[in-house]
């Protein structure tokens, strides 16, 4: 893209904003159903680990309104929805592996009848001992893959020689996606066994393939359409169970089926974020510079592989965050547990890896009694040296130093750091804490072949533009941003570009809208399509009007300017049509430069990095452990943003979602493997009063992208979530004040009031026993 | 007069439904029967606000706009009200100012929660000319958004401060009031394939129906009862609503006593109790959401007798009395003797709560705290309530109660006994708190561990002491 063609950020509202606020934005459950539509419900396992002795569905079949009941016997093809590896049976035949595993499904005349019916199943189990925690799985060596070991340099040697040494362990918790629109699918049978599928998914192409394989049909017989989804966050990247079962019921009944999970079922049946456990041994000098690090990183993957391999890989690729690690060894364990299969969630393991290293740096600072921000700076990747990652990628776009310095100034960090120490001396029950944490996040799918996208653009004879691409609109505004790019490249007002539903028959073989890459990939594919149309038009105009000049035509203000000649866009389109010029084109894009050898753990898995940093100030109550975020200052790099308002929305929203992950959102399984937090009454995501009182977010003013990404933008999908690490470490800072910053508090995430009070009490006991 | 038909105002027209299914939620009616799909289901338990609608209610020639959760409200409660949905806000030509504000401040991302937020903002805007942080937070704490982090929505809400509310609802006000008045106020008796719903207007009729249907479920806010249908997939055969009984909706105040009728909503109660016990008000503001408090009642909280009902420990320490209407006469219980065991009370079949009496003693020092993972709209892991009389630095009365610590909300009698007649000193309190183990042995659950509950319960008592001693609150929120 030439620089003069870049769009200077235009903060127009989300393309659907006026429909959102008036109730006319259509979601899958809002589509008018054909009159013969039946409604589905899923019957699921009450046990976390058991052999199935008998499934008696006679009362289910007799239940009011029931038309059909489907079991594994009705599946003609592949009985699995695993996206990469097998392991996620649609209905298991002999053994259940988690509480909530689907066993059968019902189609009835109403949703209420279907949901009542599934409760009438009589299932006898022979129970097996479940493995629920990472600890149990490690003890029993219950792993999905062999442990993965990566090594650089000689960390043990370095640690032995280091002046200072620390060992420790640390946990981060799971997180439920809690997209406001739950899993839902509508399948309408067509001619020739074809199915029209409307599904709330981030991945229509995989939905198509999974249904095709399940029904032993070709992919070309399944069409998946998605206009928008009510939030995804990774929870609809795989989790194909709902769509598969819906299609199966339709296949069996030959009728349209709507399957909408109620909130409890949605949370119980589908996977969540991976919990991570880490153990570390670190050697460092008196400035806090890490000299050698040995790390054990284990995650709760649930009952199947799903995307766990890639998620753990991203954790391994991000345990450096913004820091240069010269000598490193990591052992990674993917624990198989009898819980729902842990899956993609904004950050995709990256955030868990980053929390592990941030906790180590924080502890080093406290051990040395230094301001943690100084120790962080000490360890940053250099611009010209110490700039090769532990996987061998040279970092050539590092702006963390610039962001860090700007943020120190903007937030007045150093002054407040001292003010807070004074506040804490004077207050016994209220303690304040502050922390500055950086973010460096790699952009691209680490599975290289996924970094491709397609698009389809038509111009109709009245000059209006129809836009279609493979990305899913899930709130991030990708349709708005890509339509802005199209409007910009054709020199048209935004309103002239019609956004359309993502559809597997328009753009095939798409990748999931994930890895923060949706706009980068699909935007580039779209511009590839528009360039082809423009080339047709340019050639036509030049030929028809006999323009020999080599000047590039300029598309602006609904006109096309070539030298001193002006052509009206709409008129040229009509002329081009009459002269039999193609006004439609597909587009394609594949990310250049990237490569990654998974065996050697070497290469350039990322096209570029996103950077940002946050300063958070909190207050905690030392009698109760309650906490409050008082002030947040953020500088985040969005490159040359297409739509700064939408990027700001991603940054703020990502931050608060991360704040939830690290402070209040707690997924609790009991010992028998039953999920105890499965509704908004038991699982708490941040509410309106949790938003920081002072929330100063700035998009990095000098932002650009050294790589040739659309509009030189940088994505803001996942990276801002990790800005919330500053909340956690500010809380830890506040706790540390109780020991007058002489001791290292032990605190795991999420820092709930309980965890905070227990950490305080532990610290108090430490001080007491030291005093004796 | 008795009617089997409910009537409500929708799109300035009277809608009539004869014998509606009393187990059908308003949300299912809107989406499945009216085919209006703007209102969303997010959780079917009143916990996310995606289904927020607004009911216009006539109150002395004025229309009060109440945001409620359509997912946990049964259809018959529409009777006599104006139903306002998200699709109604635009006047056909232009969007409503609250919609414009949401767009201007980029308040929607995925958009699924947006109709609910917009309806909450609408009722806030209609009921309040001046908007401040407190009003915004109260209006929006029952609506969850997973995308925006709320900042743009808060800004949209604040932009409505002092904004003219001249919309079609105001323009048509006289017509709407007239139409609402035209709906004849009668007793309602619905029979839908054996499922019955009664909404009597007088206590005598209520008693008669209760006599005939002693197993009927009594509905006031229905925020708990409806879950039987929406979550547990059960059928409620007979429902008797108290909401039309005019004599149950009252507030009596004198110098020594506050008495509230059974159908007083938590929202109304919150605004009255503010004048007597500020901490009670502050806890109520965190009780459910505004949507819940608009319909839920104190009497309902008492009757369900949940160990985590937030008003209960507070009422216990205030020595509240429950007036129960028996078959023949009224009976009065002290609250502490009213609870028998987990979710069981002394309320017998055929009886109902008539009112709650709260003694007012100006010398009482009252403190209450709620501990939960999330500040707003969460269920307490521990709720502590403390009421003291202190004379010349001596504790003459100590009333201490906790929720979340046992199967029923309960007074901490061992601690109370230890404190009474002792000096009001840190030492007295430090000595007393260890008796918590005598009073309570709480459970581990998803909200908190037993260990934390005990630790925080002790600390709350100390907190009360420090706050009273230093005449200064220690609160971070």
Boltz contact constraints between the chains, C-beta under 6 A:
constraints:
  - contact:
      token1: [A, 13]
      token2: [B, 103]
      max_distance: 6.0
  - contact:
      token1: [A, 16]
      token2: [B, 111]
      max_distance: 6.0
  - contact:
      token1: [A, 17]
      token2: [B, 103]
      max_distance: 6.0
  - contact:
      token1: [A, 17]
      token2: [B, 108]
      max_distance: 6.0
  - contact:
      token1: [A, 20]
      token2: [B, 108]
      max_distance: 6.0
  - contact:
      token1: [A, 20]
      token2: [B, 111]
      max_distance: 6.0
  - contact:
      token1: [A, 20]
      token2: [B, 114]
      max_distance: 6.0
  - contact:
      token1: [A, 21]
      token2: [B, 99]
      max_distance: 6.0
  - contact:
      token1: [A, 21]
      token2: [B, 102]
      max_distance: 6.0
  - contact:
      token1: [A, 21]
      token2: [B, 103]
      max_distance: 6.0
  - contact:
      token1: [A, 21]
      token2: [B, 114]
      max_distance: 6.0
  - contact:
      token1: [A, 21]
      token2: [B, 118]
      max_distance: 6.0
  - contact:
      token1: [A, 22]
      token2: [B, 90]
      max_distance: 6.0
  - contact:
      token1: [A, 23]
      token2: [B, 38]
      max_distance: 6.0
  - contact:
      token1: [A, 23]
      token2: [B, 86]
      max_distance: 6.0
  - contact:
      token1: [A, 23]
      token2: [B, 87]
      max_distance: 6.0
  - contact:
      token1: [A, 23]
      token2: [B, 115]
      max_distance: 6.0
  - contact:
      token1: [A, 25]
      token2: [B, 111]
      max_distance: 6.0
  - contact:
      token1: [A, 30]
      token2: [B, 37]
      max_distance: 6.0
  - contact:
      token1: [A, 115]
      token2: [B, 233]
      max_distance: 6.0
  - contact:
      token1: [A, 116]
      token2: [B, 233]
      max_distance: 6.0
  - contact:
      token1: [A, 178]
      token2: [B, 146]
      max_distance: 6.0
  - contact:
      token1: [A, 180]
      token2: [B, 42]
      max_distance: 6.0
  - contact:
      token1: [A, 180]
      token2: [B, 50]
      max_distance: 6.0
  - contact:
      token1: [A, 180]
      token2: [B, 112]
      max_distance: 6.0
  - contact:
      token1: [A, 180]
      token2: [B, 113]
      max_distance: 6.0
  - contact:
      token1: [A, 180]
      token2: [B, 146]
      max_distance: 6.0
  - contact:
      token1: [A, 181]
      token2: [B, 112]
      max_distance: 6.0
  - contact:
      token1: [A, 230]
      token2: [B, 110]
      max_distance: 6.0
  - contact:
      token1: [A, 230]
      token2: [B, 112]
      max_distance: 6.0
  - contact:
      token1: [A, 231]
      token2: [B, 110]
      max_distance: 6.0
  - contact:
      token1: [A, 231]
      token2: [B, 146]
      max_distance: 6.0
  - contact:
      token1: [A, 262]
      token2: [B, 44]
      max_distance: 6.0
  - contact:
      token1: [A, 263]
      token2: [B, 43]
      max_distance: 6.0
  - contact:
      token1: [A, 429]
      token2: [B, 474]
      max_distance: 6.0
  - contact:
      token1: [A, 474]
      token2: [B, 110]
      max_distance: 6.0
  - contact:
      token1: [A, 475]
      token2: [B, 109]
      max_distance: 6.0
  - contact:
      token1: [A, 475]
      token2: [B, 110]
      max_distance: 6.0
  - contact:
      token1: [A, 475]
      token2: [B, 147]
      max_distance: 6.0
  - contact:
      token1: [A, 619]
      token2: [B, 476]
      max_distance: 6.0
  - contact:
      token1: [A, 621]
      token2: [B, 476]
      max_distance: 6.0
  - contact:
      token1: [A, 623]
      token2: [B, 459]
      max_distance: 6.0
  - contact:
      token1: [A, 623]
      token2: [B, 463]
      max_distance: 6.0
  - contact:
      token1: [A, 624]
      token2: [B, 371]
      max_distance: 6.0
  - contact:
      token1: [A, 624]
      token2: [B, 456]
      max_distance: 6.0
  - contact:
      token1: [A, 626]
      token2: [B, 476]
      max_distance: 6.0
  - contact:
      token1: [A, 628]
      token2: [B, 476]
      max_distance: 6.0
  - contact:
      token1: [A, 628]
      token2: [B, 477]
      max_distance: 6.0
  - contact:
      token1: [A, 645]
      token2: [B, 106]
      max_distance: 6.0
  - contact:
      token1: [A, 649]
      token2: [B, 106]
      max_distance: 6.0
  - contact:
      token1: [A, 649]
      token2: [B, 109]
      max_distance: 6.0
  - contact:
      token1: [A, 649]
      token2: [B, 148]
      max_distance: 6.0
  - contact:
      token1: [A, 652]
      token2: [B, 149]
      max_distance: 6.0
  - contact:
      token1: [A, 652]
      token2: [B, 151]
      max_distance: 6.0
  - contact:
      token1: [A, 653]
      token2: [B, 147]
      max_distance: 6.0
  - contact:
      token1: [A, 653]
      token2: [B, 148]
      max_distance: 6.0
  - contact:
      token1: [A, 653]
      token2: [B, 149]
      max_distance: 6.0
  - contact:
      token1: [A, 656]
      token2: [B, 149]
      max_distance: 6.0
  - contact:
      token1: [A, 664]
      token2: [B, 373]
      max_distance: 6.0
  - contact:
      token1: [A, 664]
      token2: [B, 374]
      max_distance: 6.0
  - contact:
      token1: [A, 668]
      token2: [B, 446]
      max_distance: 6.0
  - contact:
      token1: [A, 676]
      token2: [B, 446]
      max_distance: 6.0
  - contact:
      token1: [A, 677]
      token2: [B, 446]
      max_distance: 6.0
  - contact:
      token1: [A, 679]
      token2: [B, 45]
      max_distance: 6.0
  - contact:
      token1: [A, 680]
      token2: [B, 43]
      max_distance: 6.0
  - contact:
      token1: [A, 680]
      token2: [B, 47]
      max_distance: 6.0
  - contact:
      token1: [A, 680]
      token2: [B, 48]
      max_distance: 6.0
  - contact:
      token1: [A, 681]
      token2: [B, 47]
      max_distance: 6.0
  - contact:
      token1: [A, 682]
      token2: [B, 446]
      max_distance: 6.0
  - contact:
      token1: [A, 684]
      token2: [B, 373]
      max_distance: 6.0
  - contact:
      token1: [A, 684]
      token2: [B, 374]
      max_distance: 6.0
  - contact:
      token1: [A, 684]
      token2: [B, 378]
      max_distance: 6.0
  - contact:
      token1: [A, 687]
      token2: [B, 141]
      max_distance: 6.0
  - contact:
      token1: [A, 687]
      token2: [B, 374]
      max_distance: 6.0
  - contact:
      token1: [A, 687]
      token2: [B, 376]
      max_distance: 6.0
  - contact:
      token1: [A, 687]
      token2: [B, 377]
      max_distance: 6.0
  - contact:
      token1: [A, 688]
      token2: [B, 137]
      max_distance: 6.0
  - contact:
      token1: [A, 688]
      token2: [B, 140]
      max_distance: 6.0
  - contact:
      token1: [A, 688]
      token2: [B, 141]
      max_distance: 6.0
  - contact:
      token1: [A, 688]
      token2: [B, 150]
      max_distance: 6.0
  - contact:
      token1: [A, 689]
      token2: [B, 137]
      max_distance: 6.0
  - contact:
      token1: [A, 689]
      token2: [B, 375]
      max_distance: 6.0
  - contact:
      token1: [A, 689]
      token2: [B, 376]
      max_distance: 6.0
  - contact:
      token1: [A, 691]
      token2: [B, 149]
      max_distance: 6.0
  - contact:
      token1: [A, 691]
      token2: [B, 150]
      max_distance: 6.0
  - contact:
      token1: [A, 691]
      token2: [B, 151]
      max_distance: 6.0
  - contact:
      token1: [A, 695]
      token2: [B, 151]
      max_distance: 6.0
  - contact:
      token1: [A, 752]
      token2: [B, 373]
      max_distance: 6.0
  - contact:
      token1: [A, 754]
      token2: [B, 448]
      max_distance: 6.0
  - contact:
      token1: [A, 754]
      token2: [B, 452]
      max_distance: 6.0
